[in-house]
């Protein structure tokens, strides 16, 4: 890989100048495609205009955060040593122990480049208190916030789910009919006579529902209501994650040194397979045939022309207007080329309000790395989305000892409302915390911003999916695999022997 901090990108001449694939942006989706392509013996050039890997999947310093997002609202001062803090741009986002992403990391060999740590516990905000999420038989029996009737009903429901999973959902002898599977999951839970608190725990803290499941969206549902079959699949994934790894105490794991380690791990896999990496190198233009029909390659920010068969662009990368000129004196670009002729449309597909806080206080004494779920309407009657909070400590190498970094996020349509809900969640987290030092605020530093999720559609190149508003990696991985298969329908997304081949090549 080329170290962009030591070498000026304008002085780099890339040789060879022809590749099967050029990838722009080192976010996780693009890095997955680069590594999978290299594993299938494709020649790959992977560039990024930034001086660091990861794009919007990166782990950055507090000062770097403002280079990725506009209108970041900063309050307070980063405590010293400030250089010890790493912030995940797209947090909070966790990985199930049985996540398909884990399987991809094992199959590709990327798991050799990343270490993980399990989270200590899951909490749900209910009636103004933080309560444990009882997610196992043992957890249900130990939970002091559940009455005997609630415990009995939840145990009965988990037994029903276990029977459904064991049968593979092949028939309705397990007590779940085909009609049940098509019901909204919330209606199925009501059918099981589960009280509201238990329904909320299952819907928002285990099945990870994003939107208010008690709301009737009508024709404007847009996938907001979870069907029973999808809810049961999520519960099965959660259940299979418990106990998968002997050193993981719960269902979730998190990469040490942050999410930015994930794209770097796949970049290393691609580099071992021969991919060429250049940071601080931008995309300046597309090379299009004179008739305007065929994509032929790219012009880099250094001025060098690179010819390639396929181009993949990270959706977080701003494509320069020169790529889509109304008129051009460049003989490579047709004079009448325009946005429609190049065939590219950029649109915002959603927004996520995010907040990052630095504090000396754990929101739950005795727990260091934990999740907190705020169900819809738990803070405001108008709150229609789940708010997620993730607390991490120095054991994940995010911050100095005796410090915590807390991430909060929620989907939003209105920027102001989204930030308002996150501030309310932060206030609720710390409302019962005793100060470590009386003369300083509980939240020492915070950053709030709105992350626009963009998607570019083009018939000349592939735009990788952005991280969505979900809490895990499943949707991103599914979309990334579809993009890869559209480019290379005959190739496997990481052949089965990829990890062994990478190890042999590293050893040699």
Secondary structure per residue as TSV (DSSP state, phi and psi in degrees):
chain	resnum	aa	ss	phi	psi
A	1	X	-	360.0	147.5
A	2	X	B	-91.1	128.8
A	3	X	-	-82.5	107.4
A	4	X	T	-71.3	-15.9
A	5	X	T	-78.4	-18.0
A	6	X	T	-104.3	-26.8
A	7	X	S	-121.9	131.0
A	8	X	-	-69.0	132.9
A	9	X	G	-63.1	-29.3
A	10	X	G	-68.6	-19.9
A	11	X	G	-92.7	-3.1
A	12	X	-	-86.6	128.5
A	13	X	-	-113.7	117.5
A	14	X	-	-86.6	129.0
A	15	X	S	-134.2	122.0
A	16	X	S	-77.6	175.2
A	17	X	-	-108.1	8.5
A	18	X	E	-127.6	131.1
A	19	X	E	-136.6	159.0
A	20	X	E	-70.6	-36.4
A	21	X	E	-144.5	134.2
A	22	X	E	-113.9	131.6
A	23	X	E	-118.8	130.7
A	24	X	E	-113.7	120.2
A	25	X	-	98.7	132.5
A	26	X	-	-107.2	33.5
A	27	X	S	-66.2	171.2
A	28	X	H	-61.5	-46.4
A	29	X	H	-59.7	-46.0
A	30	X	H	-67.4	-36.1
A	31	X	H	-67.8	-34.9
A	32	X	H	-62.1	-46.0
A	33	X	H	-65.4	-41.1
A	34	X	H	-61.1	-45.7
A	35	X	H	-67.8	-41.7
A	36	X	H	-65.4	-37.4
A	37	X	H	-68.1	-44.3
A	38	X	H	-63.3	-35.6
A	39	X	H	-65.3	-23.7
A	40	X	T	-97.3	22.7
A	41	X	T	65.5	28.6
A	42	X	-	-87.3	143.2
A	43	X	-	-81.3	129.5
A	44	X	E	-129.1	132.0
A	45	X	E	-112.3	124.0
A	46	X	E	-121.1	116.9
A	47	X	E	-121.2	161.4
A	48	X	E	-151.8	132.7
A	49	X	S	-71.6	-15.8
A	50	X	S	-82.9	170.8
A	51	X	S	-94.8	7.0
A	52	X	S	-139.7	161.0
A	53	X	S	-84.9	149.5
A	54	X	-	119.1	-25.0
A	55	X	G	49.0	-125.4
A	56	X	G	-83.6	8.0
A	57	X	G	-105.9	13.0
A	58	X	-	-89.7	165.9
A	59	X	E	-112.5	118.8
A	60	X	E	-126.2	167.9
A	61	X	-	-76.7	161.2
A	62	X	H	-55.6	-35.9
A	63	X	H	-72.5	-28.7
A	64	X	H	-74.5	-19.9
A	65	X	H	-57.8	-39.8
A	66	X	H	-72.3	-12.7
A	67	X	H	-80.6	-15.9
A	68	X	H	-100.6	-25.0
A	69	X	-	-133.5	145.2
A	70	X	S	-92.1	161.1
A	71	X	S	56.1	45.2
A	72	X	-	-83.4	121.2
A	73	X	E	-90.4	111.5
A	74	X	E	-103.0	135.1
A	75	X	E	-131.4	138.4
A	76	X	E	83.5	-172.1
A	77	X	-	-127.1	137.8
A	78	X	-	-66.9	123.9
A	79	X	-	-68.0	152.5
A	80	X	S	-80.8	148.9
A	81	X	S	-78.3	114.0
A	82	X	G	-63.5	-26.3
A	83	X	G	-70.4	-8.1
A	84	X	G	-88.2	-2.8
A	85	X	-	-94.5	133.8
A	86	X	-	-121.1	134.2
A	87	X	E	-121.7	130.0
A	88	X	E	-82.6	122.1
A	89	X	T	-65.4	-39.0
A	90	X	T	-106.1	30.5
A	91	X	-	-83.7	162.7
A	92	X	S	-83.3	141.0
A	93	X	-	-152.3	126.2
A	94	X	-	-121.5	168.5
A	95	X	E	-118.7	126.9
A	96	X	E	-65.4	147.7
A	97	X	T	-62.7	-29.4
A	98	X	T	-103.6	20.9
A	99	X	-	-64.3	140.0
A	100	X	H	-54.7	-27.5
A	101	X	H	-63.8	-35.6
A	102	X	H	-63.5	-42.1
A	103	X	H	-63.8	-39.4
A	104	X	H	-64.2	-40.1
A	105	X	H	-64.7	-39.5
A	106	X	H	-68.8	-42.7
A	107	X	H	-69.4	-34.0
A	108	X	H	-84.2	-20.2
A	109	X	T	92.9	-2.4
A	110	X	G	-64.5	-24.9
A	111	X	G	-63.1	-20.2
A	112	X	G	-73.2	-14.9
A	113	X	G	-104.0	0.8
A	114	X	-	-135.7	138.1
A	115	X	-	-108.3	146.1
A	116	X	E	-122.4	159.6
A	117	X	E	-136.6	142.1
A	118	X	E	-82.7	154.8
A	119	X	-	-81.6	150.7
A	120	X	-	-80.1	-29.5
A	121	X	E	-174.9	166.1
A	122	X	E	-122.2	136.0
A	123	X	E	-126.2	153.2
A	124	X	E	-126.5	139.5
A	125	X	E	-86.4	115.8
A	126	X	E	-141.7	124.7
A	127	X	T	53.3	42.2
A	128	X	T	77.5	9.2
A	129	X	E	-129.5	154.9
A	130	X	E	-92.0	116.9
A	131	X	E	-115.4	148.2
A	132	X	E	-65.2	148.4
A	133	X	-	-92.9	108.7
A	134	X	-	-77.3	103.5
A	135	X	-	-113.9	9.9
A	136	X	S	-149.1	168.4
A	137	X	H	-56.7	-45.5
A	138	X	H	-64.6	-42.3
A	139	X	H	-63.8	-36.2
A	140	X	H	-66.2	-45.3
A	141	X	H	-65.4	-34.2
A	142	X	H	-81.9	-18.4
A	143	X	-	-67.9	120.3
A	144	X	T	-85.9	-9.0
A	145	X	T	-90.3	-6.2
A	146	X	S	-104.2	136.7
A	147	X	-	-79.2	171.6
A	148	X	H	-61.4	-40.2
A	149	X	H	-65.3	-43.0
A	150	X	H	-62.7	-42.3
A	151	X	H	-62.4	-42.7
A	152	X	H	-64.2	-44.4
A	153	X	H	-65.7	-40.2
A	154	X	H	-69.2	-39.4
A	155	X	H	-62.1	-42.3
A	156	X	H	-62.8	-41.1
A	157	X	H	-66.6	-44.9
A	158	X	H	-62.2	-34.0
A	159	X	H	-65.4	-40.0
A	160	X	H	-62.4	-45.4
A	161	X	H	-63.3	-42.4
A	162	X	H	-60.4	-40.7
A	163	X	H	-65.9	-39.4
A	164	X	H	-63.6	-45.0
A	165	X	H	-64.9	-42.4
A	166	X	H	-62.8	-34.0
A	167	X	H	-82.7	-7.8
A	168	X	T	72.5	11.9
A	169	X	T	67.2	22.4
A	170	X	-	-73.2	-29.2
A	171	X	S	-145.3	176.5
A	172	X	S	-99.9	16.3
A	173	X	T	-69.9	-15.4
A	174	X	T	-81.5	2.0
A	175	X	S	95.0	3.5
A	176	X	-	-119.8	112.4
A	177	X	-	-87.0	169.7
A	178	X	H	-61.8	-36.4
A	179	X	H	-64.2	-39.3
A	180	X	H	-60.5	-40.7
A	181	X	H	-63.9	-26.3
A	182	X	H	-91.5	-6.5
A	183	X	S	-69.9	152.8
A	184	X	B	-56.8	137.3
A	185	X	H	-57.5	-36.2
A	186	X	H	-63.2	-36.5
A	187	X	H	-68.5	-36.3
A	188	X	H	-65.3	-40.0
A	189	X	H	-65.6	-38.3
A	190	X	H	-63.8	-37.4
A	191	X	H	-62.5	-27.9
A	192	X	T	-84.9	5.7
A	193	X	T	62.7	30.7
A	194	X	-	-79.6	133.2
A	195	X	-	-67.1	164.4
A	196	X	H	-57.9	-41.0
A	197	X	H	-62.2	-44.3
A	198	X	H	-65.9	-39.9
A	199	X	H	-60.2	-42.7
A	200	X	H	-65.4	-40.6
A	201	X	I	-60.1	-46.1
A	202	X	I	-67.5	-44.9
A	203	X	I	-69.4	-46.6
A	204	X	I	-103.5	-25.4
A	205	X	I	-104.8	-14.8
A	206	X	I	-118.3	-49.5
A	207	X	S	-81.5	-8.6
A	208	X	-	59.6	41.1
A	209	X	-	-64.1	134.4
A	210	X	-	-82.1	-37.9
A	211	X	B	-114.9	161.5
A	212	X	-	-58.3	115.8
A	213	X	T	-84.1	-9.1
A	214	X	T	-89.6	-4.3
A	215	X	S	-86.9	144.8
A	216	X	-	-99.4	108.3
A	217	X	-	-88.9	-15.3
A	218	X	G	64.6	-139.4
A	219	X	G	-70.8	-12.9
A	220	X	G	-94.8	26.6
A	221	X	-	-60.0	-49.5
A	222	X	T	52.2	36.6
A	223	X	T	77.9	11.2
A	224	X	-	-72.8	-34.3
A	225	X	S	-86.3	128.3
A	226	X	-	-82.9	129.7
A	227	X	B	-78.1	158.8
A	228	X	H	-58.3	-42.1
A	229	X	H	-63.0	-36.8
A	230	X	H	-72.4	-38.4
A	231	X	H	-62.8	-41.3
A	232	X	H	-67.1	-35.4
A	233	X	H	-63.4	-40.1
A	234	X	H	-67.7	-39.3
A	235	X	H	-65.9	-37.1
A	236	X	H	-65.4	-40.2
A	237	X	H	-63.8	-43.8
A	238	X	H	-60.9	-47.1
A	239	X	H	-63.4	-42.1
A	240	X	H	-71.4	-17.0
A	241	X	H	-78.9	-27.2
A	242	X	T	-70.1	118.5
A	243	X	T	83.8	5.9
A	244	X	S	-65.4	-42.4
A	245	X	S	-111.4	131.9
A	246	X	T	-62.6	-26.9
A	247	X	T	-95.9	8.0
A	248	X	-	-104.7	120.6
A	249	X	-	-81.7	-18.5
A	250	X	S	-133.6	-158.3
A	251	X	S	-86.7	-16.1
A	252	X	E	-118.8	147.9
A	253	X	E	-127.5	161.7
A	254	X	E	-141.3	139.4
A	255	X	E	-71.0	130.2
A	256	X	T	-65.7	137.1
A	257	X	T	76.9	2.7
A	258	X	-	100.3	173.0
A	259	X	T	-61.6	-25.7
A	260	X	H	-61.8	-18.3
A	261	X	H	-69.2	-26.0
A	262	X	H	-68.1	-54.8
A	263	X	H	-61.2	-36.2
A	264	X	H	-63.1	-36.2
A	265	X	H	-63.0	-42.7
A	266	X	H	-73.2	-31.3
A	267	X	H	-63.6	-39.2
A	268	X	H	-63.4	-41.3
A	269	X	H	-60.4	-43.7
A	270	X	H	-65.9	-40.9
A	271	X	H	-63.1	-38.9
A	272	X	H	-60.9	-32.5
A	273	X	T	-86.6	5.0
A	274	X	T	107.2	0.0
A	275	X	-	-65.9	145.5
A	276	X	E	-102.9	132.8
A	277	X	E	-118.2	133.4
A	278	X	E	-138.3	115.8
A	279	X	E	-86.3	169.0
A	280	X	S	53.6	38.5
A	281	X	-	-129.6	122.6
A	282	X	-	-104.0	165.8
A	283	X	E	-91.4	123.6
A	284	X	E	-101.6	-33.4
A	285	X	E	-165.0	163.6
A	286	X	E	-100.6	146.8
A	287	X	E	-99.5	114.5
A	288	X	E	-119.1	143.9
A	289	X	-	-59.7	158.8
A	290	X	T	-61.4	-27.9
A	291	X	T	-84.1	-1.2
A	292	X	S	77.8	9.3
A	293	X	-	-97.9	-34.2
A	294	X	-	-111.4	135.3
A	295	X	E	-80.5	132.3
A	296	X	E	-119.7	-21.1
A	297	X	E	163.8	-159.3
A	298	X	E	-135.4	154.5
A	299	X	E	-106.7	125.1
A	300	X	E	-82.1	166.6
A	301	X	T	-61.3	-23.8
A	302	X	T	-76.8	-10.0
A	303	X	S	97.7	-10.0
A	304	X	-	-76.9	139.7
A	305	X	E	-92.5	130.4
A	306	X	E	-119.6	126.6
A	307	X	E	-97.0	137.5
A	308	X	E	-154.5	161.6
A	309	X	E	-88.8	-32.2
A	310	X	E	-134.0	147.2
A	311	X	E	-130.0	131.2
A	312	X	E	-121.6	131.0
A	313	X	E	-123.9	129.4
A	314	X	E	-63.6	131.8
A	315	X	T	-64.1	-17.4
A	316	X	T	-82.0	-12.0
A	317	X	S	-79.7	128.0
A	318	X	-	-76.4	117.0
A	319	X	-	-80.9	123.7
A	320	X	-	-62.7	148.5
A	321	X	G	-61.6	-23.2
A	322	X	G	-65.0	-20.0
A	323	X	G	-68.1	-28.3
A	324	X	G	-124.4	63.2
A	325	X	-	-74.3	151.1
A	326	X	S	-73.9	-37.4
A	327	X	S	-141.0	154.1
A	328	X	-	-149.1	138.0
A	329	X	-	-89.9	-3.8
A	330	X	-	-75.5	120.9
A	331	X	T	-62.6	-19.1
A	332	X	T	-72.1	-31.9
A	333	X	S	-99.5	133.3
A	334	X	-	-62.7	142.0
A	335	X	T	-64.6	-26.1
A	336	X	T	-99.2	15.6
A	337	X	-	-68.6	147.0
A	338	X	-	-152.4	-177.8
A	339	X	H	-56.5	-42.5
A	340	X	H	-68.3	-37.7
A	341	X	H	-70.1	-38.7
A	342	X	H	-68.6	-26.0
A	343	X	T	78.0	48.4
A	344	X	E	-130.1	134.1
A	345	X	E	-131.9	127.4
A	346	X	E	-109.0	135.2
A	347	X	E	-146.8	153.6
A	348	X	E	-88.2	121.2
A	349	X	E	-95.6	-9.7
A	350	X	E	172.1	175.3
A	351	X	E	-135.7	147.3
A	352	X	E	-129.9	122.9
A	353	X	E	-81.8	131.6
A	354	X	E	-129.2	147.9
A	355	X	E	-141.2	140.0
A	356	X	E	-124.6	130.0
A	357	X	E	-124.4	145.6
A	358	X	E	-116.4	131.8
A	359	X	E	-150.2	165.0
A	360	X	S	-95.1	0.5
A	361	X	-	-114.9	136.0
A	362	X	-	-82.3	139.7
A	363	X	S	-71.3	-15.1
A	364	X	S	-138.8	107.1
A	365	X	T	-52.9	134.8
A	366	X	T	93.2	-12.9
A	367	X	-	-118.2	138.6
A	368	X	S	-108.3	-49.7
A	369	X	S	-114.8	110.3
A	370	X	E	-150.3	163.4
A	371	X	E	-111.2	145.4
A	372	X	E	-131.0	132.5
A	373	X	E	-112.5	128.3
A	374	X	E	-108.8	102.1
A	375	X	-	-61.1	159.2
A	376	X	T	-52.8	141.2
A	377	X	T	68.5	8.0
A	378	X	S	-76.8	-18.8
A	379	X	S	-115.3	-38.2
A	380	X	-	-140.0	147.8
A	381	X	T	-64.4	-26.4
A	382	X	T	-86.1	-5.9
A	383	X	-	-73.3	108.3
A	384	X	-	-102.0	1.9
A	385	X	B	-126.6	157.5
A	386	X	-	-75.5	139.9
A	387	X	E	-106.9	129.5
A	388	X	E	-108.5	140.0
A	389	X	E	-130.4	138.0
A	390	X	E	-129.9	121.7
A	391	X	E	-105.0	130.7
A	392	X	E	-130.5	147.7
A	393	X	E	-118.3	-168.8
A	394	X	G	-66.2	-18.4
A	395	X	G	-66.4	-17.0
A	396	X	G	-99.4	9.6
A	397	X	T	63.2	33.3
A	398	X	S	-93.3	-23.1
A	399	X	S	-159.7	167.1
A	400	X	-	-64.7	165.1
A	401	X	T	-62.2	152.7
A	402	X	T	64.6	22.5
A	403	X	-	-126.7	160.0
A	404	X	E	-136.8	144.3
A	405	X	E	-112.4	129.6
A	406	X	E	-121.2	128.3
A	407	X	E	-108.4	137.8
A	408	X	E	-131.3	145.7
A	409	X	E	-155.9	156.8
A	410	X	E	-161.3	144.0
A	411	X	E	-64.0	148.8
A	412	X	E	-150.5	154.7
A	413	X	S	-104.6	-31.0
A	414	X	S	-111.4	122.8
A	415	X	H	-58.5	-45.5
A	416	X	H	-64.8	-45.3
A	417	X	H	-63.6	-41.4
A	418	X	H	-59.1	-46.5
A	419	X	H	-67.3	-35.0
A	420	X	H	-62.3	-42.8
A	421	X	H	-66.0	-37.8
A	422	X	H	-67.2	-39.0
A	423	X	H	-63.3	-39.2
A	424	X	H	-64.8	-38.9
A	425	X	H	-65.8	-41.9
A	426	X	H	-63.0	-41.6
A	427	X	H	-61.6	-40.8
A	428	X	H	-66.6	-37.0
A	429	X	H	-62.6	-37.7
A	430	X	H	-105.1	8.4
A	431	X	T	-65.6	-25.4
A	432	X	T	-114.1	14.9
A	433	X	-	-87.3	134.4
A	434	X	-	-83.2	135.5
A	435	X	-	-67.9	140.9
A	436	X	S	-75.5	-43.3
A	437	X	S	-126.2	122.7
A	438	X	T	-63.1	-31.6
A	439	X	T	-89.2	11.8
A	440	X	S	-131.9	152.8
A	441	X	-	-67.7	156.5
A	442	X	S	-65.8	-46.4
A	443	X	E	-91.8	110.8
A	444	X	E	-76.9	-35.0
A	445	X	E	-152.2	142.8
A	446	X	E	-147.3	152.5
A	447	X	E	-134.2	129.3
A	448	X	E	-123.7	135.7
A	449	X	E	-157.7	164.6
A	450	X	E	-112.4	125.2
A	451	X	E	-95.7	111.2
A	452	X	E	-81.2	128.5
A	453	X	E	-93.3	114.1
A	454	X	E	-111.0	149.6
A	455	X	E	-137.8	131.4
A	456	X	E	-110.4	126.2
A	457	X	E	-109.0	133.5
A	458	X	E	-152.1	147.7
A	459	X	S	-93.1	3.3
A	460	X	S	-107.5	-21.2
A	461	X	S	-151.9	168.2
A	462	X	E	-100.0	126.9
A	463	X	E	-99.6	122.1
A	464	X	E	-72.9	147.5
A	465	X	-	-66.5	144.8
A	466	X	-	-79.7	158.7
A	467	X	-	-58.1	131.1
A	468	X	-	-89.2	-165.5
A	469	X	S	-87.8	3.1
A	470	X	S	-75.1	175.0
A	471	X	S	-101.5	-4.1
A	472	X	S	-132.8	-164.5
A	473	X	S	-107.4	0.7
A	474	X	H	-64.3	-50.4
A	475	X	H	-63.6	-43.4
A	476	X	H	-59.5	-43.8
A	477	X	H	-65.8	-42.7
A	478	X	H	-60.3	-45.0
A	479	X	H	-66.7	-37.4
A	480	X	H	-65.4	-43.6
A	481	X	H	-62.3	-40.5
A	482	X	H	-62.1	-41.3
A	483	X	H	-62.7	-43.1
A	484	X	H	-63.6	-44.8
A	485	X	H	-68.2	-28.6
A	486	X	H	-67.9	-36.5
A	487	X	H	-74.8	-44.2
A	488	X	-	-129.7	74.3
A	489	X	T	-63.4	-20.0
A	490	X	T	-93.4	-4.3
A	491	X	S	-104.9	151.0
A	492	X	-	-85.1	143.2
A	493	X	S	-77.1	91.3
A	494	X	S	67.0	97.7
A	495	X	-	-56.4	155.8
A	496	X	T	-58.3	-31.5
A	497	X	T	-92.6	11.2
A	498	X	H	-58.7	-46.5
A	499	X	H	-62.0	-42.9
A	500	X	H	-66.6	-40.2
A	501	X	H	-63.6	-41.1
A	502	X	H	-63.3	-42.3
A	503	X	H	-62.1	-42.6
A	504	X	H	-62.9	-40.9
A	505	X	H	-69.6	-37.2
A	506	X	H	-65.2	-42.8
A	507	X	H	-64.7	-33.6
A	508	X	-	-79.4	360.0
